[in-house]
Amino acid sequence: CGSKLAILAAQSRTAHNYYVLLILTDGQFTDIYDCIGAIVEASDYPMSIIIIGVGCADFTDMERLDADKKALQFNGRKASRDIVQFVPFKKYTHSISMLPGAVLAELPRQVEEYYRKRRITPKSTQHVAE
């Protein structure tokens, strides 16, 4: 569940890089408990995970990964922040224009929360002459 990206993100903890893993799935992950463990670990890294469920599968576990109501825990360790956004595609088939907003809804807060918790300030921006 994104372990290679988590390794890359772990190496960038003090950098101004932030990573987003987009997962399109037509069903549940085969080992949800390993996935929860990976997400709990990745919650300390500069990354977010967006999961889009396509099709008519039961996405109950995917909803659980999107820890809006209760923080994920694995082996007694609690996720330091919510980094997962799950969006069921079928919910937006009649209003597809609303899908991008739903997919990206939590990302700004997740990015800001990561940098604020680590006391990393944004780099100054260079203004381009028009």
PARO-82371 format. One record per residue (C-alpha): chain; x, y, z; residue in one letter. Coordinates in nm, 2 decimals. Example, Ala and Ser with C-alpha at 12.3 -4.5 7.8 and 13.67 -1.06 7.14 Angstrom:
  cadena       x       y       z  residuo
       A    1.23   -0.45    0.78        A
       A    1.37   -0.11    0.71        S
REM end
This chain:
  cadena       x       y       z  residuo
       A    0.00    0.00    0.00        C
       A    0.24    0.27   -0.12        G
       A    0.55    0.14    0.06        S
       A    0.79    0.25   -0.21        K
       A    0.65    0.60   -0.21        L
       A    0.66    0.61    0.17        A
       A    1.03    0.53    0.16        I
       A    1.09    0.81   -0.08        L
       A    0.88    1.05    0.13        A
       A    1.07    0.94    0.45        A
       A    1.40    1.04    0.29        Q
       A    1.25    1.39    0.23        S
       A    1.12    1.48    0.58        R
       A    1.30    1.81    0.60        T
       A    1.28    1.90    0.23        A
       A    1.00    2.10    0.07        H
       A    0.88    1.80   -0.13        N
       A    0.53    1.66   -0.07        Y
       A    0.41    1.34   -0.24        Y
       A    0.06    1.23   -0.34        V
       A   -0.02    0.86   -0.42        L
       A   -0.33    0.81   -0.63        L
       A   -0.48    0.47   -0.62        I
       A   -0.76    0.36   -0.85        L
       A   -0.92    0.03   -0.73        T
       A   -1.21   -0.18   -0.82        D
       A   -1.21   -0.37   -0.49        G
       A   -1.06   -0.41   -0.14        Q
       A   -0.69   -0.44   -0.07        F
       A   -0.59   -0.80   -0.01        T
       A   -0.43   -0.73    0.33        D
       A   -0.60   -0.44    0.49        I
       A   -0.41   -0.48    0.81        Y
       A   -0.07   -0.44    0.64        D
       A   -0.21   -0.14    0.46        C
       A   -0.33    0.02    0.79        I
       A    0.02   -0.03    0.93        G
       A    0.18    0.13    0.62        A
       A   -0.06    0.43    0.64        I
       A    0.01    0.48    1.02        V
       A    0.38    0.48    0.94        E
       A    0.34    0.71    0.64        A
       A    0.14    0.96    0.85        S
       A    0.47    1.10    0.97        D
       A    0.60    1.15    0.61        Y
       A    0.53    1.43    0.36        P
       A    0.26    1.24    0.17        M
       A   -0.11    1.19    0.11        S
       A   -0.29    0.90   -0.03        I
       A   -0.60    0.95   -0.25        I
       A   -0.80    0.63   -0.32        I
       A   -1.08    0.63   -0.59        I
       A   -1.30    0.33   -0.58        G
       A   -1.45    0.24   -0.92        V
       A   -1.72   -0.01   -0.98        G
       A   -1.98   -0.16   -0.74        C
       A   -1.76   -0.34   -0.50        A
       A   -1.80   -0.31   -0.12        D
       A   -1.56   -0.04   -0.02        F
       A   -1.62   -0.06    0.35        T
       A   -1.25   -0.10    0.43        D
       A   -1.15    0.19    0.21        M
       A   -1.39    0.41    0.40        E
       A   -1.21    0.29    0.72        R
       A   -0.88    0.40    0.58        L
       A   -1.01    0.75    0.53        D
       A   -0.99    0.82    0.90        A
       A   -1.22    1.12    0.91        D
       A   -1.41    0.99    1.21        K
       A   -1.15    0.79    1.40        K
       A   -0.77    0.79    1.37        A
       A   -0.61    0.48    1.23        L
       A   -0.42    0.26    1.48        Q
       A   -0.18   -0.03    1.42        F
       A   -0.01   -0.23    1.70        N
       A   -0.09    0.03    1.95        G
       A    0.04    0.32    1.75        R
       A   -0.19    0.59    1.64        K
       A   -0.15    0.78    1.30        A
       A   -0.01    1.12    1.36        S
       A   -0.25    1.27    1.10        R
       A   -0.52    1.17    0.85        D
       A   -0.34    1.12    0.51        I
       A   -0.61    0.93    0.32        V
       A   -0.90    1.06    0.11        Q
       A   -1.13    0.79   -0.02        F
       A   -1.38    0.88   -0.29        V
       A   -1.63    0.63   -0.44        P
       A   -1.65    0.71   -0.81        F
       A   -2.01    0.59   -0.84        K
       A   -2.12    0.87   -0.61        K
       A   -2.02    1.12   -0.88        Y
       A   -2.13    0.95   -1.20        T
       A   -2.43    1.19   -1.23        H
       A   -2.23    1.49   -1.14        S
       A   -1.88    1.42   -1.27        I
       A   -1.78    1.78   -1.25        S
       A   -1.79    1.75   -0.87        M
       A   -1.54    1.46   -0.87        L
       A   -1.22    1.66   -0.87        P
       A   -1.33    1.87   -0.58        G
       A   -1.41    1.56   -0.38        A
       A   -1.08    1.39   -0.47        V
       A   -0.88    1.70   -0.37        L
       A   -1.10    1.81   -0.07        A
       A   -0.86    1.71    0.21        E
       A   -0.53    1.76    0.04        L
       A   -0.47    2.13    0.13        P
       A   -0.53    2.06    0.50        R
       A   -0.31    1.75    0.49        Q
       A   -0.02    1.94    0.33        V
       A   -0.05    2.24    0.57        E
       A   -0.08    2.01    0.88        E
       A    0.24    1.82    0.78        Y
       A    0.45    2.13    0.74        Y
       A    0.30    2.31    1.05        R
       A    0.37    2.01    1.27        K
       A    0.73    2.00    1.16        R
       A    0.77    2.38    1.18        R
       A    0.88    2.39    0.81        I
       A    0.80    2.73    0.65        T
       A    0.74    2.77    0.28        P
       A    1.02    2.87    0.06        K
       A    1.00    3.22   -0.07        S
       A    0.85    3.24   -0.41        T
       A    1.00    3.41   -0.71        Q
       A    0.78    3.65   -0.89        H
       A    0.78    3.62   -1.26        V
       A    0.74    3.95   -1.45        A
       A    0.43    3.96   -1.67        E
REM end
